[in-house]
């Protein structure tokens, strides 16, 4: 559980900004988004493969761009 204590004479916006940073750092939003609906095991596997292929292509593009310089 994330806890943010509002300091004395601290504006609410600043405390809210600290809270958002903590939530982002903990990966809570990503976790909620990932678990917001059920994926069948096969769908999960295909999604994982698709993301791996995407990462592989991106790494290849970067390597080719770096080799071109």
Secondary structure, DSSP 8 states (H G I E B T S, - for coil): -------TT--HHHHHHHHHHHHHHHTHHHHHHHTSS---HHHHHHHHHHHHHHHHHHHHHHHHHHHH-
